[in-house]
Amino acid sequence: MAGTYSAYERSYNTFSGVDIVATFGGRHIGELQGISFTSTREIAPLYTMGSKNPRGFAKGKRGIAGSLIFLTFDREGLLDTVKSMPQMQFVAKVHEIRQNQVPGARNIKTGNDVEKILGIDGGSGIDAGVTVADNVLHEFANIEYQLVSPMYYDEIPPFSVVLNAVNEAGHSMRMILKGVQVMNAGSGTSIDDITIDTTCTFVATELIPWHNQGFIDAQGNWHSAAERQYHDLWGGSRD
């Protein structure tokens, strides 16, 4: 199959914030204004007698962290979204549940993964004696604990952030942050502020850097990132 591509389609392309859509745990959060992230690693110099210069370097642990900025309309965008996601609930003591969490609260059911966290066997013990004990503990858990939606940012369970970028030329790329956990959140307003925003800091377990996702040509055909290596950067065609 032969195809002819313009010089622009074969050249390098850039993206801006207007080209990027962010999803949090699979949900699009339209209030996001900005995101930043860094990856740092412990590197220690190795010294020996007889030289003031390091002989080498030892590499240690890596840390991934960053910040999120959300525009506030009439609600907290991220918190309001996760409240509609059952998989984003966490285990809370009943006496610590706040008023706005009650509508989304639910009991811990038999066979739920939360039981494993609490050490509840759910009646699958070796003998009847163990089963009875498990059932009693399960009833206690239903009285003392419930699955509720987060009220604070630091209560949100770990999630992934995916940034998808597509520019007007049809080129696309993607970046992924895995295991994101919000540490801090802050906001404020004054007589001089036109808008209100919320800034969050986070840590993550993994960062997958920006990588090419292919492009759409002038005929509306999708081409994968692998196809791009066959293109002549400055002209010509691909057979």
C-alpha positions as CSV (number, residue, x, y, z in Angstrom):
1,M,0.0,0.0,0.0
2,A,1.4,3.4,-1.0
3,G,0.8,6.6,0.9
4,T,2.0,10.2,0.4
5,Y,2.5,12.4,3.4
6,S,3.1,16.2,3.6
7,A,6.3,17.6,5.0
8,Y,4.3,18.9,8.0
9,E,2.9,15.5,8.7
10,R,6.4,14.1,8.7
11,S,8.0,16.8,10.9
12,Y,8.2,17.0,14.6
13,N,5.1,18.4,16.4
14,T,4.5,20.1,19.7
15,F,1.5,20.3,22.0
16,S,0.1,22.8,24.5
17,G,-2.3,22.7,27.4
18,V,-5.3,23.2,25.1
19,D,-4.5,19.9,23.3
20,I,-4.3,17.8,26.5
21,V,-7.2,16.0,28.2
22,A,-6.6,14.5,31.7
23,T,-8.4,11.5,33.1
24,F,-8.2,10.5,36.8
25,G,-9.0,6.9,37.5
26,G,-10.7,6.7,34.1
27,R,-12.8,9.9,34.6
28,H,-12.3,13.1,32.8
29,I,-11.8,16.0,35.2
30,G,-12.5,19.3,33.3
31,E,-11.5,21.5,36.2
32,L,-7.8,20.7,35.9
33,Q,-5.7,23.8,35.1
34,G,-2.2,22.5,35.4
35,I,-0.1,19.5,36.4
36,S,3.6,19.2,37.2
37,F,5.7,16.2,38.1
38,T,9.3,15.4,39.0
39,S,11.3,12.2,39.3
40,T,14.3,12.3,41.7
41,R,16.7,9.6,42.7
42,E,19.3,9.2,45.5
43,I,22.8,9.3,44.1
44,A,25.6,9.3,46.7
45,P,29.3,10.0,45.9
46,L,31.9,7.4,46.8
47,Y,35.2,8.6,48.3
48,T,38.4,7.0,49.3
49,M,41.6,8.2,50.9
50,G,44.1,10.0,48.7
51,S,41.6,11.9,46.6
52,K,39.3,14.8,47.1
53,N,37.2,13.8,44.1
54,P,34.6,11.1,44.2
55,R,35.7,7.7,42.8
56,G,32.2,6.9,41.6
57,F,28.5,7.2,42.5
58,A,26.0,4.8,44.0
59,K,22.4,4.9,42.9
60,G,19.6,4.4,45.4
61,K,15.8,4.9,45.7
62,R,13.7,6.9,43.3
63,G,10.9,9.3,44.2
64,I,8.1,10.6,42.0
65,A,6.0,13.6,43.1
66,G,4.2,16.6,41.7
67,S,1.3,19.0,42.0
68,L,-2.2,19.5,40.6
69,I,-4.1,22.7,40.2
70,F,-7.9,22.7,39.8
71,L,-10.2,25.6,39.1
72,T,-13.1,25.7,41.5
73,F,-16.6,26.4,40.1
74,D,-19.3,25.5,42.6
75,R,-17.6,22.3,44.0
76,E,-14.3,20.6,44.4
77,G,-13.9,18.9,41.0
78,L,-11.8,15.9,41.9
79,L,-13.6,15.2,45.2
80,D,-17.0,15.5,43.6
81,T,-16.1,13.1,40.9
82,V,-14.6,10.3,43.1
83,K,-17.8,10.4,45.2
84,S,-19.7,8.9,42.3
85,M,-17.1,6.1,41.9
86,P,-17.8,3.1,44.2
87,Q,-14.2,1.8,43.6
88,M,-12.9,5.0,45.2
89,Q,-14.4,4.5,48.6
90,F,-12.3,3.7,51.7
91,V,-12.9,1.9,55.0
92,A,-13.9,4.3,57.8
93,K,-14.9,3.9,61.4
94,V,-18.6,4.7,61.8
95,H,-18.1,7.4,64.5
96,E,-15.7,9.2,62.1
97,I,-18.1,9.4,59.2
98,R,-19.2,13.0,58.4
99,Q,-22.6,14.1,57.4
100,N,-21.9,14.4,53.7
101,Q,-20.5,10.9,53.5
102,V,-23.6,9.1,54.8
103,P,-25.5,9.0,51.5
104,G,-22.7,7.1,49.9
105,A,-21.9,4.8,52.8
106,R,-22.4,1.1,52.5
107,N,-21.9,-1.9,54.7
108,I,-19.0,-4.3,54.2
109,K,-20.4,-7.3,52.4
110,T,-19.3,-10.9,52.6
111,G,-16.7,-11.7,50.1
112,N,-15.7,-8.0,49.7
113,D,-12.0,-7.4,49.4
114,V,-12.2,-5.1,52.4
115,E,-12.8,-8.1,54.5
116,K,-9.3,-9.4,53.6
117,I,-7.9,-6.0,54.7
118,L,-9.6,-6.3,58.0
119,G,-8.6,-10.0,58.4
120,I,-12.2,-11.2,58.1
121,D,-12.6,-14.7,56.6
122,G,-16.2,-14.4,55.7
123,G,-17.2,-17.9,56.8
124,S,-14.6,-19.8,54.7
125,G,-12.8,-21.2,57.7
126,I,-11.5,-24.8,58.2
127,D,-14.3,-25.8,60.5
128,A,-17.6,-24.7,61.9
129,G,-16.0,-23.2,64.9
130,V,-13.9,-20.8,62.9
131,T,-16.9,-20.0,60.7
132,V,-19.0,-18.9,63.6
133,A,-16.1,-16.7,64.9
134,D,-15.7,-15.2,61.4
135,N,-19.5,-14.4,61.2
136,V,-19.4,-12.7,64.6
137,L,-16.4,-10.6,63.5
138,H,-18.1,-9.8,60.3
139,E,-21.2,-8.5,62.2
140,F,-18.8,-6.4,64.3
141,A,-17.2,-4.9,61.2
142,N,-20.6,-4.0,59.8
143,I,-21.3,-2.1,63.1
144,E,-17.9,-0.4,63.4
145,Y,-16.8,0.1,59.9
146,Q,-18.3,1.2,56.6
147,L,-17.2,2.0,53.0
148,V,-17.6,5.7,52.5
149,S,-16.6,8.3,49.9
150,P,-13.6,10.6,50.7
151,M,-14.2,14.0,52.3
152,Y,-10.6,15.1,52.2
153,Y,-8.1,14.8,49.3
154,D,-5.8,12.6,51.4
155,E,-8.5,10.0,51.8
156,I,-8.8,9.3,48.1
157,P,-7.4,5.8,47.3
158,P,-4.5,5.5,44.8
159,F,-5.4,6.2,41.2
160,S,-3.8,6.7,37.8
161,V,-3.6,10.0,35.9
162,V,-3.5,9.7,32.1
163,L,-2.7,12.7,29.9
164,N,-3.7,12.4,26.3
165,A,-2.6,15.0,23.8
166,V,-3.9,15.5,20.3
167,N,-3.1,18.6,18.3
168,E,-4.9,20.1,15.3
169,A,-2.5,18.4,12.9
170,G,-3.7,15.0,14.1
171,H,-0.6,14.0,16.0
172,S,-1.0,12.5,19.5
173,M,1.0,11.5,22.5
174,R,0.4,10.1,26.0
175,M,1.8,10.2,29.5
176,I,0.8,8.1,32.6
177,L,1.2,8.6,36.3
178,K,0.4,5.4,38.3
179,G,-0.4,4.9,42.0
180,V,-1.0,8.6,42.6
181,Q,-1.8,9.6,46.2
182,V,-2.7,13.1,47.2
183,M,-0.7,14.4,50.2
184,N,-1.7,18.0,50.6
185,A,-4.4,20.3,49.3
186,G,-4.8,24.0,49.8
187,S,-7.0,26.9,48.5
188,G,-7.8,30.5,49.3
189,T,-9.5,33.6,48.1
190,S,-9.4,37.4,48.7
191,I,-11.0,40.5,47.5
192,D,-8.5,40.8,44.6
193,D,-9.0,37.2,43.4
194,I,-11.1,36.7,40.2
195,T,-11.1,32.9,40.5
196,I,-10.7,30.3,43.2
197,D,-8.4,27.3,42.6
198,T,-7.2,24.3,44.7
199,T,-3.6,23.1,44.6
200,C,-2.7,19.5,45.5
201,T,0.6,17.9,46.0
202,F,1.0,14.2,45.3
203,V,3.4,11.2,45.2
204,A,3.2,8.4,42.7
205,T,4.7,4.9,42.2
206,E,5.5,5.1,38.5
207,L,5.9,7.6,35.7
208,I,5.6,6.6,32.1
209,P,7.0,9.6,30.1
210,W,5.4,11.2,27.1
211,H,5.4,8.8,24.1
212,N,4.1,9.0,20.6
213,Q,0.7,7.5,19.9
214,G,0.6,8.0,16.1
215,F,-1.2,10.5,13.9
216,I,-4.2,11.0,11.6
217,D,-3.3,12.0,8.0
218,A,-5.2,14.4,5.7
219,Q,-7.4,11.5,4.4
220,G,-8.6,10.7,7.9
221,N,-6.5,7.5,8.1
222,W,-4.9,6.6,11.5
223,H,-1.2,5.7,11.5
224,S,0.4,4.1,14.5
225,A,3.6,5.4,16.1
226,A,5.5,2.4,14.7
227,E,4.6,3.5,11.1
228,R,6.2,6.9,11.7
229,Q,9.7,5.5,11.6
230,Y,9.3,4.6,7.9
231,H,8.5,8.2,7.0
232,D,11.1,10.3,5.3
233,L,11.3,13.4,7.5
234,W,11.8,15.9,4.8
235,G,9.9,14.5,1.8
236,G,9.1,11.6,-0.3
237,S,6.6,8.8,0.2
238,R,6.3,5.4,1.9
239,D,5.5,2.3,-0.1
